[in-house]
């Protein structure tokens, strides 16, 4: 078996690595970092506990040798990590075993995107995904809970497009009773733009967001609402393991997607693994614990030793949380253990 053919116990290849570069965020979104948990007294990781850019690049290089083709930088809010362009430049030098350049993406709340877009592109970033949960300014300010205006996010998106960071995807987490009234207005706004709007079911990630099944708006309902206003037709996925089901507007050809993270499991085709801010490897977004790679890095482990450990973790992977999900958050997993927070591991 060659490194690029690394498979887990369910014959899923390793293709995507998501790297959290900071646990900090300047938003306090109600579904991710609610203020009542992440308040002024909350203790974030000290700088010395974060992986350095060299350590991140080393782990990414080994992952690419094992078949990873896409790197996504997440957080927290990744643009809060000082000198992020330097890391992007280092990652842009990586090549697959076949000599191909690795795809580098970033997920952001876009609060600093208007300032950073050109330098990110120049450093080697390929594309971005922006989290935007409403176009209504009052609703958006309420959901980010720091009174940040939606106009600045939209400005950042346009600047990023002009800089060549595309195709740009817009992710809207839909929470019933909070912003589901904005589904059609969001579709209307973005349907004639170069941007791809995606609706994400409100997920039971972590334990601090108070998730309840009744607050989930199923993707089928999202599609139905949009279809009534703007007729849609289904289109094929871009690749095996794509999380979003793709739809096309019949009149304009523009694209919209839905990510059914609760109502339709995509565990069987999941090719993603994640590295947290301080170097723990997680093989599932809904994990309860990770594998400490930082300890190996800082104990003097060789690339060969790190490669063997990382390959072994993937080969023994059995994760299929969403397939087993109960209707109560926390209903799965060992008693007394909490699932990892999205702000810690990245979406």
C-alpha positions, 0 to 999 in steps of 0.5 A: 500500500502506498501512502496515498492509499491510506484507508481506515477500518471502513475503507475511507481514504484520508484526503482532507486536513483541517488545522485550527490555528487559534482557539480565540474568536472576536465573535460570540456566536450563540451556536458556537462560543456563547458569551455565558460560557466564553466570557471575559474570565474565560482562559484561552490557551497561552501562546507557548501551548499553540503549535508553531508554524513550523510544527503545523507545517511538519504535520501537514507535510506528513499528512500530505504524504499520506494522501491529504490533498486539501488543507483548511485553516480554521479556529476560532477565528484564524485571522486572529493568529498573528503572521498567518500569511507566513504559515500559508506561505510555508504550506503553499510549498507542499506537494503531493506524492504525485507532485501536485500543489495542495489546495489551501482554504480558510474559514473566517467570519470575515471581520478582518477580511477586507484588510487581509484578503490581498496579503492572504492571496499573495501568500498562497491561499486559494479560497475562503469560506465565510460564515454569515448567518443573516443579512438582516443587520439586527439578526446578525448583530444578535447572533454574533453577540458583539454588535458587528455589522453585516455590511463589513462582512459583505465588504470583506467578501467582495474584497476577497473576490476581487483578490482572487480568493475563490470560489467563495462559499458562504455558510449559514448555520440555520437555527429555528426561531433565530434566523430561519426567516432569513433563508429565502432572503439569503438565497435571493441576495446571493443567487445572482452573484459568483458566490456559493451559498450553503445552509448548514443544519444546526449541529450538536457539536460540543456541549456549551451551545445548548443544542436541542433537536427542535431548533434544527431546520432540516435541509429538506425544509430549506430546499423546499422553502427556496424552491417555492421562491426560486425553482431548483434542480439537484446536481451531482457532487464535485467529488466523493465525500463532498459534505454539501448536497448541490442544487442549481437555480433553474433560471440562472444556473447559480448554485446553492448547497445544503449540509445535512449534518443532523438529518442525513449522515455522511459518515460513510464518505468522510475523508477528514481529520482535524488538528487542534490548536495545541496539536491534538489529532481528532478523527471526528468532529464529534470526538470526545478526545484526541491524540497528542501529537504536540508531545511527540513533536516536542519530544524529538520524534522523527518524521518517520515516527510521527508518520507511523503514529498518524497512519496508525490512528487513521487505519484504526479509525471507526468513527460514525457518530452521525450514523449513531446519533441519538435525539439528545445531544451528549446521548452518545459517548462515554459517560462524563465526557463532553464532546469537543467544542467547535471553537476548539477544533474548527468546523 
